[in-house]
Amino acid sequence: MRTRLDPSTLRLALAVSTRAPSVHNTQPWRWVSEAGALHLLADRTGLNRAAPEHRDVEISCGAALHHLTTALAALGARVAIRTTPSSSDPDLLATVNAVGPHTPSAADLAMAGAIGTRRTERRPLSPCPVPTDLLDVLRTRAVNHGVQLTPITGDVERHRFAVALDHTVATSPWPAVDEGPAGLLIILSTSADDTAARVHTGQATSAILLTATAMGLASRALSQPLADPHYRAEIRDRLLRGSHAPHLILRIGHGQPVAPHLPRTPRRPWTECYTELSESPSG
Ligand SMILES: Cc1cc2nc3c(=O)[nH]c(=O)nc-3n(C[C@H](O)[C@H](O)[C@H](O)COP(=O)(O)O)c2cc1C
């Protein structure tokens, strides 16, 4: 008989997964429970199928998937994830199955704890240097999901980034902020440029942002500069040597010590993104 997730554990993990970062805070995912398996589907409502936003939808879904599995690990559930999209349903991105019990480690609990405190920090960062081993720690997180992490370093590259950000600000819903020179800037990329690669990028994004939060650092995901096809091509050809597709830029560093704590951004309740095809997780 197939191992099943305890309904109250599943309900709690689904509620926690709503805290995942998502493009324009749209929570563009749906969860469908069917015969003990939990399916993750992209919710592309209102989007043209050819729109570049589909990339960000799939990355956001990957982040929700990682938030869910992080919560499940902390709640003592071990799961297996299949992220190969189905050819018959392009919106089906992943399936999660219970494998058995899991003893949460201190690291599992720290990652889950970071879900509640993580915020997108759009204010300028402090010039205080980041820990010297930060890049290695975050690179390991990315590689665990098959994602390459490349830092944007040097005055020239960081200036190009600032210019690209500036160009996209006029058409962006996000506030024009002074990005400043502080913090670590990293690009997440993969060798393939398909749906599975973007879901993996979302998982890596969540792992990196939660790790940074657990270390007391501020963070921000940025797809805005990559919406400019010229900058996207420039990143791919110059920084990634033409071999990888760039998906997302992350900025990580120390927040300003006297900045007030950011409030939580709102979320739709998990029940609005969940469909039960067999048993109810509300028990
Ligand atoms: C794929 C993706 C792309 C994003 N792009 C940007 C961006 O370009 N600029 C920005 O300020 N925030 C960006 N964000 C952050 C979201 O706006 C943010 O996660 C959402 O508003 C929820 O707020 P929170 O992260 O504070 O919970 C992005 C998030 C994701 C997952």
The ligand as a Gaussian input file, in Angstrom:
#p B3LYP/6-31G(d) Opt

LIG

0 1
 C       10.480000      34.464000     -10.129000
 C       10.459000      35.706000      -9.266000
 C       10.808000      36.934000      -9.815000
 C       10.813000      38.086000      -9.021000
 N       11.233000      39.269000      -9.570000
 C       11.298000      40.378000      -8.801000
 C       11.828000      41.599000      -9.332000
 O       12.252000      41.663000     -10.492000
 N       11.866000      42.678000      -8.508000
 C       11.433000      42.618000      -7.208000
 O       11.496000      43.622000      -6.506000
 N       10.929000      41.465000      -6.663000
 C       10.866000      40.355000      -7.428000
 N       10.410000      39.177000      -6.887000
 C        9.971000      39.131000      -5.479000
 C        8.430000      39.102000      -5.360000
 O        7.887000      40.329000      -5.778000
 C        8.066000      38.775000      -3.894000
 O        8.480000      37.460000      -3.615000
 C        6.572000      38.884000      -3.615000
 O        6.126000      40.203000      -3.796000
 C        6.219000      38.427000      -2.189000
 O        6.886000      39.199000      -1.223000
 P        7.885000      38.513000      -0.172000
 O        8.998000      37.882000      -0.969000
 O        8.361000      39.645000       0.699000
 O        7.125000      37.473000       0.594000
 C       10.420000      38.012000      -7.654000
 C       10.071000      36.764000      -7.103000
 C       10.104000      35.621000      -7.889000
 C        9.782000      34.275000      -7.281000

